[in-house]
Amino acid sequence: MMGQKSYLATRAGGVTSDLISSDMKELVVAAKKLADHSVDAIKLRGLGFGTTFLEWVASFAAIYLLILDRTNWRTNILTGLLIPYIFFSLPSLIFNVFRGDVGKWIAFIAIILRLFFPRHFPDWLEMPAALILLIVVAPSLFASYIRSSWIGVVICLAIACYLLQEHIRASGGFRNSFTKAHGVSNSVGIIILVVYPAWALVLYIL
């Protein structure tokens, strides 16, 4: 009888040890999975931050190139295409401000000046006013869905690639685009326009 009790105690102790060992293995596996998910989350956050940073840089580069439209590099094609690029790449923080009452007031005043005081409406304000007006009146399909989807990224990439090849051709080659007057700033600005949508599109694919 005592031997049977001892056997049962030993067996019970062995079963308990096996259960503890199994639980420990499951905890280790769960910890590894949690660590892997944490690393992936950190990587995704890093990539997301990089995309947001490039978005800001590309938007300011496009605005900078729009300002340089008054230089010798001026072309109507460039000016017209920078407007939709800024529309699709402008960070949501700024876009939502101009989408609200602030943008409506700016567009309202611009239209009043353009209609009733055309002599006091400078030419260099036409493109910025058109951009604000576009942001204010754009349907939700463009302002919300397309802007935040891969479609807007593809549109930005197509515009940037077209502007880059047109700028290089107008400069007489890639080397000349970095040596002529205003060539370096213009070329770097357009390259930045290409980098942002290319990076964002790669992230969408991944």
C-alpha angles and dihedrals in degrees: 000000000000089000091053091051091049091049092049091048091050091048092048090050090051093050090049091050090050091050092049091048091049091049091049091052090050090049091051091050091047090049091051091050091048090050091049092049091048092052091048091049091050091049092049091049090051092050090046091051090050091052092049091049092050089048091057092045093048092049093052090045090054091048089048091052089048089056090049088057087098091064129086088274090069117136130164091223092056093049094048094049096046090064096063090040091057090044093057098037102040110118114255092241092063095032093057091050092055090040090062134058093303092063092042092055092047092049091046093052092045092053093047091050092046094049103039104020105034093154090059093048108090120217094236090064095060097083096044090047090050090052093051091046091050092051092049099047100034112121118246089252089069101027096049115013105034094037092055096041136074089262092071090048091052091049090052091048092050091049093047094048091048093049091048095052091043091050092048092048092047090049093052097248142342094282093051091050087067097043107043124088110291087359098121097049093043094047094047090047093053092045088055088052088057097044097058100054092039091055093044092049091052089054091050090052092048 
